[in-house]
Amino acid sequence: MAKPKAPEGDLSTFTCEAFTHAGVTHPVYRKGAGPAVLVITEMPGISPQVLGFADRLVALGLSVALPQLFGTPGFDAARARPLARLRGAVKVLAEVCVSREFTMLATGRSSPVVDWLRALAVHEHARCGGPGVGAVGMCFTGGFALAMATEPRVLVPVLSQPSLPLGLTARQRRSIDCGPEELATVAGRCVREGLQVLGLRFHGDPLVPPERFAFLRERLGDGFVAVELEQRDGHPEEILKKHHSVLTGGLVDAPGEPTHAALQQVLDLLRRKLLPAA
């Protein structure tokens, strides 16, 4: 029997408007009512499965904001023909490599786009209310949620398979795309406020080396909660050779499955911190 996959969402059910900060503008797709969660998409962009994850948050009673930082919203790489998939991946990689908003290789440095994301978090909190906002980064954007947590309104940073900087050297593997002062600020919040930084990865994922989570444990102590899954736990139809996307392509969406339990841990943390009355 085929294992159930992550659900897919429909882009047409989301509204879209531009958000500008410090002269930088990106479209933002929104849906729902209640405290806001920023869902920062993985490569190659806002896919149907990322939209499906956002729909789960809406069902909890939260609103979601999905900034389009790269790629074509709604593009389904999993169903695309191999040549179309390759062309899409090359196009997005070229887009982010030439952009000044992203840092792919530097250690101890946040991507400049994080300033824009923090401003968006402040905006969404003012618009939606509640005790604060959540931030879920995935893959290429996983570390963005960590750096965003210097903003006090960000109460739930979730790092799903954080992949930057690319782990070509030992120093890069034992690092994450967050500046040292920002990381110290987040560590201070963990001690003073009980902030929890939730990280998710598959063992054996070359894009998220184990040294990266060891580094976060050292810097954040008990404030870093790691969820590490085995390769056998991932969905057999994920398009990558090694399982990578915990909340989307690698998710087996059935109770009792380790990836489903990881998803529930994310949802429970968001519910507990952003919907305390519930």
N, C-alpha and C positions, 0 to 999 in steps of 0.2 A: 504494500500500500504506500502511495506517495505521501511524503511528509508535508504537512501544511506549511506554506510560506508566509512571510510577513505580508500583511494586508497592503493594498494599494489605495491611494487617494486620487481624487479627481481635482486637477488644478482649477477647473472652472467653478468649483465651490468656494474658492478663496478670492478675496478682494485684493487689489494691488494698487499701491500708490508709492511715490518716491519719497525717500527720506534723505535730507541733506544735512551734513555737519562739516564745518570747516572747509567748505567748498567741494566736498566729496558727496556724490549722490549715487544711491543704489535703489532699485525697486525693492519693495518689501511686500510679501504676500501674507495676508492676515485671515484669521478665522477664529470664531468662538467668543466666549464671554468669561470674565473672571480674571484673576491675576495672570500676568503674561509669562510665557516661556519663549525665549529666542531659540529656534532650532536652526543651527548653522550647518548647512548641508555638507555632505561628503562629496568627493569626486564621483561623477563628472558634473554634478549639479543637482537641482531639486527634482529628484526622481519620483515616480509614483510610490515607491516604498517609503521614501522620506515623507511624502505627503500622508501616507497611511500611518506612519508613526505620529505625525502631527495630529491626525484625526483622533488617535487614542487620547492625546492630551486634552483635546476639546471635549471628549466624552467624559473626562474627569471633572469638568467644570472650569477648565482653564482656557485662556486665549493663547494663540500662537502667532508668532511673527517669524517669517522665514525670509531673511535677506538674500537676495540674489547677488552673490559676489562673483560668480563665474558660471559658465555653462548655459544650456538652454533649458528653461523650466519645463518640466513634464517629459523630457527625453528619457526613454526607457532603454538603457543600455543592455539590460538582460534579454530583451526581445529583439534588439536590433541585429541585423546581419553582421557577421564578423568584420567586413570591410567598413560598414557604417559605424560600428563600434570603435574600430581603430581610428577612423577619421575624427570621430567625436573626441576621443581621448587625446589625440595629438593636438587638436584645436584648443582644448581646455588647457593642456599643459603649456602650450605656447602662450596662451592668454595670461596665465598666472606667472610664468617665468619672466615675462617682460614687464609685468605690473610692478610698480613701486609699493604696492599695498601689501605684498606678501614676502616673507623671508623663508626660504626653503632650506638653506644650508647653515646659516649662522647659528652658533650656540650662544645661549644666554641672552637672547634678544627676542622681543615680541614683534610680531608683524605689525606694521603701521596701521593696518585696518582695524586693529583692536581698539584704537581710540574712537573710531567711528562706531564700533559695536557697543562700546560703553555708553556713548551718547544715545544710541538707539535704546539701550536698556533703560536709561533714565526717562526717555520719552515714553516708552511703553508702560513704565510704572505710573507715570503721571496720567496716562490715557486710561489705563485699566484698573488702577488702584490695587488694593491688597497689601500684604506685609512686605512684598518685594517681588523680584522676578527670578526665573530660572534661566539657565543657559546650557544648552546641549550642543557640544561640538562633536563632529564626526570626522575621523580620518585626517585629512589635510587641515581641517579646522578644529581638531580635537583640543589642542592646546590653547586655542583662542578662549575657550570657556574658563580656563585657569587664569589667564591674564585678565580677563574681564572681572574676576572676583576681587580685584582691588576696589571696585565700585561697591560701596556698602549696600546698595539696593539689590545686588546679585546675591541671593541667598542659597541657590542650589547650582553649583557648577558641576556639570557631568562631562567627563572626557571619554568619549567612546573611540577606541583605537586611535589615540593621538599619534600622528605619524611624522611630525616635524620636530626638530630638523631630521632630514633623511639620514639614516644611520650608517654613513659610509666610513666613519672613523669611530674609535673608542670614545672620544670626547663627545661626538654627536649622539652616540647611542646612550650615553650617560648624561642626557640633557633633555630639555623640552623647550619649545619656543615661547619662553617667558623670561623677561629680564630679571636679574637678581634682586633688584629693589622691589619689583612687583611680587616676586615669589616670597620675599620676606614679609611683605604686607599681608599676603594671603596666609602665610604661616602664623602671623600675629592674630589674624581673625580666627584661625582654628583654635588657638589657645584661649583667647578672650571671649569669643562668641559661640564656640562649639561648632563653627563652620565645618561641614563635611564636604570634601572633594571626592567625588565618586569616579573611579577609573575602570574601564572595561577593555579587555583584550583577549585574544586567543593565544595560547602558548604556540610557539612555532611560527607566528606571524612575523615575517622579516621586516615589515614596515613599523612594527611596534616592539622593539627589542626588550627583553626582560630588564636590562640595565636601566631603562627609562622609568619603570615602575619602582625599582629599587632606589633610584635617585629621589623620586617623589616621597617614598616612605621616609627616607632620611631627612628630607627638608620639611615635610609636613607632619611627621609623626603619626599619631592616632587620627589626625585630621584627614589623612588620605585612606580611603577605603577602596581596596583593589578587588575587582571581580575578574578572575583569570580562568578561562575556559580551555578545555582540551580541543584539539583539532577534530576529534571524533564527534564533538558536540554540535558542530556546525551543520548547516543544511547542505546535503549532498549536491544540490544544484546551484550553489553559489558559483558565479562565473570565474572567480579567481582560483588559481591552483592551490593556494593556501587560504584557509578561512580567515576573514579579516573583519567584515562588517557585522558587529554584534547585534545591532538593533534593526538591521534591514536584511541584506542579502544572506547573511549567515544564520538568521533567526529561524528556528523551528518553532512555529507558533502553536504549541500544544502544551497543556499543563503536564508537569513532570519532566519536561525537557530542560536541561541546564540553561540554554539560551533564553527560554521563556521565563525561568526564574530570575535571570539577570535583568530582563526587561521589567519584570514586576518590581524588582528592587529599585530601579530608576523611577517607576511610576509611584511607588510608595513613598520615596523620599520627596518627590515633588508635591505629592498630596499632603504629606505631613508638614512640610515647611511653608507651603503657599496657601493651603486650605485648612488652617488649624481648626476652624469651627466645625469642619466636617469630621 
